[in-house]
Amino acid sequence: MKMDIIGDIHGCLDELYELFEKMGYEWNNAGYIHKEGRTPVFLGDITDRGPNSLGVIRLVYHMVVVRKNAYYVPGNHCNKLYRFFKGNPVKLNNGLETTAAEYEALNSGEKSTIRDQFMQLYEAAPLYLQFPDAGAVIAHAGIKESLIGRKDKKVKTFVLYGDITGETHADGRPIRRDWAKHYKGDQWIVYGHTPVKKPRIVNRTINIDTGCVFGNALTAFRLPEEATISVPSGQPFTEEKFQPVH
């Protein structure tokens, strides 16, 4: 199976279009297809902070739910947006306020449509994806080898938020353990969640969240080639949002 795993989009629709075109996909009936039958996989956090979160929802919904020629796993921002659409009390911060503003600008019919599309997408999504033929496990914030195959609450927390300790940095960011350094498996673990300036490869893990929404790049990891491909971001660059690559 040939696949292109796409890192955190965060509403950067123009860059997503550019990345698809750079990878050889062609626009067809409100979605992208590849003449070689390659399959896109969206790595979660498709919304928030960027300029066109609703446009990304429409595209991902169409490709994953309607045409079924792509896959999607949720990220922590996806989880929060789902709770927002359900009417649960959530804080409009950390980027959700931008998606909420786009949503509130719609008329009632458009609101109902986009809400239903996202909820269908989210509710049908697995916590993470396993592709034995491609030798890959795909999870938004990663996954420990010991958790692969499980679907419990601990796994959900890990794949959405990473290996959090429960403590926070002075700026409010959660403190996370570097689980990738201890990974010994043979399958690729492909993840994002924590912005890095360049894809971070540790053992058989790769972080492809290259911070498009923070002005760096949107990146995909291609299998079986084990190659990355990126397009530059059109957003303002924000240095402090990036973690150093070890």
N, C-alpha and C positions, 0 to 999 in steps of 0.2 A: 504494500500500500504506500503510495506516494502522498505525503501530506506537508502542509505548510502551517505551522503553529504560530499564531499572531499574538504578540504581546499586548499589554494593557493599552487600549485605544483611548479611553477617557473622553469620548466625544469628538475626537479629531478625525472627522469623516474625510476631509480632503486628503489627509496623509494616508488614510486607509485606501482610498481610491488609487492614489499614486503607487502604493506598495503592491496592490493587486496587479496593476498594469506593469510594474517593473518585473513581477514574477511571471508574467506571460498570461495572465488571466484576461478574458474578454467580457465586456458587459453584455448581458443577455437577459431580457425579460426581468428587469429590476434586480438582477443579481450578477455575480461573477462566476464564470466557468472556465476551466482550463482544458485545452484540446488534448492534453495527455492524461486527463482524468484525475488530476491532483485534487486533494481534498483539503479545504481550509479548516482550521480548528481555532476557535476564538477562546482566549485564555482568561476570560473574565474581566471585570472592571471596564465594561464597554462604555459606561457613561460617567458623568460628573467632571466638573472643572473645565472641560473643553467647550468649543463653540457650538457643537451640533450633536448633542447626545441623543436627541429623538431621531435624527437621521440615521445614526448608527443602530439604534434599536430597530428601526424599520428594515434596514438592510440585513442585519443579523437574523431577525425574525423570518424574513422572507427566505433566506438561504437555508436556515436550520430547520424551521418548522414547516414552511410551505413546500419548498423544493427538495428539502432533505439531502442537500449536497454539501453540507458543512456540519461541523460539530461545535458545541459550546459548553464550557463549564463556568459556573458562577464565581464571582469574586466577592470580596467584602462590600464593595460599593453596590454590587448587584443585589446583595442580600438586604442592604439598607433601603434601596429603592423599592424592592419588593414589599418591605414592611411599610414604607410610605404609601404605596398604592393600595395596600390592604387597610389603610386608615389607622395603623398603629402609631403611637406617639414616638416620633423620631426627631432628633435635632436637625435643623436645616443648616448644616455646617460641613466642613471638610469636602466641599464640592457638590454635595446634594442640592445646595441652594441654587446652583446654576441649572441643573436639570429640572428642578421644581419651577423655576422661573420660565423656562421654555414651555413646560407643561401648562402652567397657569395662563399663558398667552393664547392657548388654543380655545376654540369653541367647544361646547359640551360634547358634540359628536366626535370631534377629533380627540378629545380627552379620553372618551370611552374606548376608542379604537386603539390608541397607543398604550393605554393601560392594559387592555385585554391582550394585546400582542406581547407586551413584556411579561405579563403574568403567565401566559402560556409558555413562553420561552423558558422562564425561570423554573416553573413547576415541572417541566419535562426534563430538565437538565440533571445529569448525575453530579455527585459531589466532585468526582474526578473521572478521568477516562483511562482505560487500559487498552493498549494496542499491542498485543504480544507479537504479531507478525512484524510490526515496525520496531519492536524492542523499546517501547516508550510508555511511560505513565505521565499523564498531563493533569496538573493540579494548579490552581491559581497561585497559592502561596507555597507550593511544594508539598511533599509528603514523605514521612519516614518509611523506610523499607518495612518495618514491623507493622505499619498501619495499612499497607496495601492489601486490599481485599475486605477491609472493614468499612462499615457505613455508620458507625455510632457517633454520639455527640462529640467525643474527643477528636475523631477524624474530621468532622465538620468544622470544628474550631481551628484545627491545624491547617486544613486546605484553604480556609478563608482568610486567616490572620497570620499564619506561620507558627513557629515554635515559640509562642509568647510565654514570658515568665510570670505575668501578672503585675509586673512593675513597669514604671514609665520613666523616660528621660525627662530632663528639666523642661523641655519644650512640649511635653505631653505625648510624644511618640512612645509606643510600647517597646519595651526591651525584649529582643528576640534572641534565642540561641541560634548559633550557626550550624543547623542540622546537616547542611550539605557536606561539611568537612568530615562527617562521620559516616557518610553513605558508602556502602561497600557493594551495592548491587550491580548487576550487569545491564539492566535496562536504563535508558535515559529517563531522568526525571526532569520534565520541562515545566518551568514555572515563571512567575513574574512577581507582582505585588510590591517589591522594594526597588525603586528606581536606581539604576546604575548607568554610567555613561557608556560602557561597552558591555556586551553580553559576558556574564560571569560564568565560567566553566570551572567546576570543582568536582573531581571524580567524574561520575557519569551524570552530573546534574548541570543544568544551564538555566540561568536567569535571563529572560529576554525582555524584561520591562526596562527599556532604555529611555524612559521618561519623555515620551512624545509630548504630553501635555505640559511638561516643564521646559520645552524648547530644545530637546536633544534630537531624538529620532524614534521612529516606529520600526520595530524589528520583527522578523519572522525567522523561525528555525525550520529548516527543510530536512525532511527524512525521505528516503534513506541516505541522502547526500551528507548529512551531518554538517550542513553549512548554514550560515546566517546571511540574511539580506536585509538591508535597511534603507529607509528614505529619511531625509532630514525633516525636522519639524518646522512648521510655520509659526509656532507659538513663541512668546518671549522666553528667553533662557533664565532659569532660576537655579543658581548654583547650589544653594543650601538644601535643595530637595534630593540631592544625590548622595548615595552611600558610596564610600570608597571601595574599590575592587581589591580584594585581598589575594 
